[in-house]
């Protein structure tokens, strides 16, 4: 399987149990990818500006409790 179309077709032919297993695996995989990207962004300092803005807003009383 080398194309998205082939993968999509194969997925539509999966038994329900196998589809559930695949769905859970994809969810876990996507979570790990997001976590890795977040860690890279933290390490590189890409989130520093946003963090500083959030802290400033909090200290200035510009936040409300959820």
C-alpha positions in Angstrom: 0.0 0.0 0.0 1.6 3.2 -1.1 -1.2 5.7 -1.7 -3.8 7.2 0.5 -6.5 6.0 -1.8 -5.2 2.4 -1.4 -5.1 2.8 2.4 -8.6 4.3 2.4 -10.0 1.4 0.4 -8.4 -1.2 2.6 -9.8 0.5 5.7 -13.3 0.4 4.3 -12.9 -3.4 4.0 -11.8 -4.0 7.6 -14.0 -6.0 9.9 -15.5 -3.8 12.7 -13.2 -5.1 15.4 -10.1 -4.4 13.3 -11.4 -1.0 12.5 -11.7 -0.2 16.2 -8.2 -1.4 16.8 -6.9 0.8 13.9 -8.9 3.8 15.1 -7.4 3.5 18.6 -3.9 3.1 17.2 -4.4 6.2 15.0 -5.7 8.2 18.0 -2.6 7.2 20.0 -0.3 7.9 17.1 -1.7 11.3 16.6 -1.4 12.1 20.3 2.2 11.1 20.3 2.9 13.2 17.2 1.2 16.3 18.9 3.2 15.7 22.1 6.5 15.5 20.1 5.7 18.7 18.2 4.8 20.5 21.4 8.1 19.4 23.0 10.0 20.5 20.0 8.3 23.9 20.1 9.0 24.3 23.9 12.7 23.3 23.4 13.1 25.7 20.5 11.5 28.6 22.4 8.7 29.0 19.8 6.2 29.2 22.7 8.1 31.7 24.8 6.3 34.8 23.4 2.9 33.3 24.0 3.8 32.2 27.5 5.1 35.6 28.4 2.0 37.3 27.0 -0.2 34.9 29.1 1.7 35.6 32.2 1.6 39.4 31.6 -2.2 39.2 31.0 -2.7 37.2 34.2 -0.7 39.6 36.3 -2.5 42.5 34.8 -5.9 41.0 35.8 -6.9 40.4 32.2 -8.0 36.8 32.8 -11.2 35.4 34.1 -11.8 32.2 35.9 -13.2 29.4 33.9 
